[in-house]
Amino acid sequence: MKLYELRAFGLENLQLSERPTPEPQPHEALVRLRAVSLNYRDLLTIQGKYNPRMKLPRVPVSDGAGEVVSVGSAVTSWKPGDRVVIPFMPDWLEGPPETAKSATALGGEVDGLLREFAAIRADALLPIPNHLSFEEASTLPCAAVTAWNGLFVSGNLQPGQTLLLLGTGGVSLFGLQFGHLAGATIILTSSNEAKMEQARALGAHHTINYRTTPDWEKEVLKITGGHGVDLTLEVGGAGTLARTLRSTRPGGQVSLIGILTGGEGDVKLGQILHKAIKVHGIYVGSREMFVRMNQAIGQHRLKPVIDRVFSFADTPEAVRHLESGRHFGKIVIRID
């Protein structure tokens, strides 16, 4: 089978290669990957910033969808031709996160899905919602499940509450779509006027340009009548957390997800303590969360936002497009 493997850190070292097609073990299914999508984590991995001690070579990219081509001797739940999407952590089926489950995150300590075939434990796979293509389904495992967890599992978002979203990356856009379905009032920040216009078309009620309004937390408080928001999907990290805390109402919650502005910095604990803010770390989610999310996606026939689809041969260009930050929506690679 053909695949891309990272032989040393740096995009110039992401090389097209070949390995034997895997044989499914008794409890596995062999999946022919039809599409994968990129996350910021994949860019950091390729650059050597996600885990500088990662053992190489490594096949990157966590998110993918395809069709079953064969199954192991003990598998009865899938058959050849079934359309499936693969969870970010195949061993996290349900329950709370655990170290052993996290260790199965694809494209991290184990090979990812930037390849033609993958043997995956059969009980981890999920059916693709009928109205979605392989390309659309490939966007779900990381960004969508993370947003779902941050909003509804850990965040307990309720209709009529106010939701703050930072930027227009994959998690934030899924948060916008899910929050809109849930009946939340949505405030979104961005530095790009065209992207803010697109976000408003998707259901954002208020947008704030953080370049022209650097003290954007003051605008959030103004919009909310001085109260602050109920919930934030905090994807920025250390560089935005202080402003997010000032934007949050007493008793509100921050679902802490990303490190776009860095993973280390000074945070004044008084904001958390005196306002009794709950800060909940989010690391994607379980298969059980994925199932519930897909039920909602199917019921509302929600379509993921895709910026551009690249061919397998143009994978390096897809990564460069992600690095540029020009995209609005997910970047997908079709494995044809």
N, C-alpha and C positions, 0 to 999 in steps of 0.2 A: 504494500500500500504506500501511497505518497503521503508525506507529512512535512510540516515545518518544525525544525528543532533548533533551539537556542544553544549554540556550541560554546559561546562566550557572551558576556553581556554586551549589549549594543545592537541596534537594529541591523547593522551591517553583518552581524553574526547569526541572524535568523536565516537559516539555510533550508532550501527544499531538499528533501532526502527521501529515502525509501527504507522500510522495514517490512518484515513478514506480517501478513494480516493475522491478527490474533485469533485463536480458537476459543470459543466460549467455554468456560468451566461449567459444571453441572447446574449451578444456580445463576448463571449469567446469560445475557442476551448479547449477540453481536449486532451492533447498530452501524448502519451505513450513514455517516454524517452527511447531511445535505446543506446545512448552513450553520455558521457560528457567528456570534456577535462579540464585539470588543467592549471591555470595561477599562476604566482608568487603572485598575489593578494590573491589567495585562501590559499596559505601557510601562508602569513601574517595574514589573517583572523583567521585561525586555531590557530596560535601562540598568537593571541591577540594583534598584533602589527599594524594591519590595522586600527582598531577602538576599542580601549580598552573599550569604553563605549557602545559597541554594546549590545543590549538586547538579552539575551539567554533564551531558546535554539534557535538556528538558523540552518537552512539547508544551508550549504555552496555550492559554485561552481556556476559560472555564465553561463558557455558555455555548450549548449546541443543541440541535434537533436533527432528527433523521428518521430512518425507517429500519425496523428489525429485519435482518436477513437470515438469521438462524438463532436457535436457542439451545441451551444446555439440556442435558438429559432429565433434570429435575424441574424444569420450567414448564408450567401449564398456563400461565397468565398471559403470554404473548405468543404471537405467531408471525411468520414472515409476512412483510407488507404492512404491519401495524406502524402507524406514525407516532413517534414518541419524542419527548423532550427530557433532557437529562438534568437532574438537580446539581447544584453547585457542590454540595457535599453528599455523595451517594450514601454514606453510612449514617447520616442524620435523618432518620425516618420520622421520628416523633420525640416528644419530651424536650427537656432542657438541653442546652449545648453542653458538650463534653469535649475534653481534649482529644480523645480518640476519634470522635466524629469530625472535629475540625481538621484533623490530620488528613482526611480524605478529600479536602478541597482540591478540585481539579485545577491543573496548571500551577500548583504550588509545590507541595512535597511529592506529589504524584503527577504523572503526565496529564496534560490537558487535551483539548479536543480539536486542535488545528491539524486534523488528519482525516483520512478517508473512512477509517473504521475504528470502533472502540468496543471492547468487551466490558459491559457494565452489569453490576448485580441487578437481576431482573426486577426485584421488588422495589427498587429505587425509581424505576422509570415511571413516567406519567404519560397518559394519552394527550395528544395535542388537541386543544379545542377545535371543533369542526370548522369554524369559520376562519381559522388562522392558517397561513402558509408556513412552510418550514422556516423561511426567513423571519417572519413575525414571531414564531414560537421560540426561535433561538435567542430573542432578546429578553426572555422572561427569567431565567434561573437566578441571576444575581441581582440586577437592578430592581426588577419588579417585586421579587420576593422580599428584598430588603425594604422597599417602600411599604409593602403590605404589612410586614412585621412592625416596622416603625410607627405606622399609623394605627393599626387595628389590634395587633396582638400585644405588643408592648405599650403602644400609645393610647389605645382605647378611645380613638377619635369618635365623637358623637355628632349627629346632625346639628347644625347651627353653631358649632364651635369655630374658632378661628385658627387657621393653619398657616404657618410661615415656611416658605420654601426658599432655599438659597441656590441661585443659579438655575441653569437649564440643562444640567447633565441628566443622565439616564434615570437615576433615583428620583431626582426632583420632578422630572416630567411624568414618571409613573405616579409619583405622589400627587401631582396636579390632577391627573386623570382619575385616580382613585378617590382623592379628596372631593372632587367635583361630584362624583357619583354618590358620595356619602352626605352631600348637602352641607359641606363646610364652606366658610368664607375664607378665600385663599389670597394671601399676600405673597408675592414672589419678587425676589431681587435679581438683578442682572446688570451688566454693563453695556448691553447691546440693545439699542432701541428696536431693531427689527425682530430680535428674539423675544423681546417683551411683547411686541404686537402679536407674535405667533402664540405666546403663552396666554394672552387675553382671549385669543380665538379658541383656545382649548378650555377656557373656563376660569382663568385667573381673574379675580375681582379687582385687585389692586397690584400695580407693579411699581418698583422703586429702582431707579438707576443708582447703583452704589458708587459709580464714578463721579457723577454730578452731585450726589448726596452721600458723602462719605460717612456722616453720622446717621446712617439709615435707621438705626434703632429709634431715633427720635420721631421719624416719620411713621414707623410702625406703631409707636405709642399714640401718635396723633390720629392715625386711622382707627385705632381701637378705643378711642376716647380716653386714653390714659391708662387703660386697664392692662394692656399687653395681650399677647396671643396665648391660646390654650396649649398649642403644641407646635414644635419646630422639628423638621427633618434637618439636622445639622450635618451637612456634608463638608463644610469648610475646614473644621478642625480648630487648631489652636488660634489661628489668626482671626476667626470670626466668633468664637464661642463667647467671649466677653460681651459682645454686642447682642448676641442671641439671648444671653441670660438677662440683659437689661430689657430686651423686647418681650420677655415672658412674664405672664401674670403670676401673682402669688399662688402657689399650689399647682402651677402649670408643669408641663413636661418638655424635656428636650430628648429626642431620640438621636443619640450621637452615633454618626455613621462613618463620616469620611475625614480625610486628612489632606484635602486639596491645598490648604494653606500651611500645612505642616503638622507634625504630630507632637511637637513639644512647644510649650509656652507657659506664660504666667496666667493663672486664672484666680481671680479674687473669690475665695470661698464664701465671703459674706453674701454675695448675690444668691448663692444656692441655699445657704442656711437661713437667712432672714426672710427669704420669700418662699421657703420650703419647696423649692423646685426639685422635681425628680429628673435626674439625668440617667438615661438608660442606654448602655452600650448595645449596638446592634451589629451582629455579624451574620448577615443574610438571614437564613431561616431553615426550617425543617421541611421535609417532604409533606408532612401534614399541613403546614401553612400553605405550601405550593398548591395542594389539592383544593383547599378552600378558596384561594385566590383564583384558580382556574375556573371554579364554579361561578364566581362573580364575573369573570371575564366572559365566560360563555353566555351567562344570563343577559348581560348588557351588550354583548357583541362588541366589546371594547377592542380597538385596534392599536397596537403599539405604534409609537411615532418612530419612523425610520428615516434617517437623513440620507443615506446612500448605501447601495449594495455594490460590493466589489467582487471580482472574480478571484478564484483561489490563486491564480498566477500573480494577481496584483496585491497580494497580502501586504508586502512592505509599504505600498502606497496607502493602504487602508490604515496602517499604524501611523503613518505620517499625518494623515488627515485627522486622526484622533489627537495626535500631539499638537496640531495647529489650533485646536479649540474652535474652529469655525463651524462645527457641526451643530445642528439642532435635531436631536433625536439620536437613535442608535445607529452605529456603523456595523454593517453586516457583511460577512464574506460568504459567498455562495460556493460550496464545494462541488463543482460540476466536472 
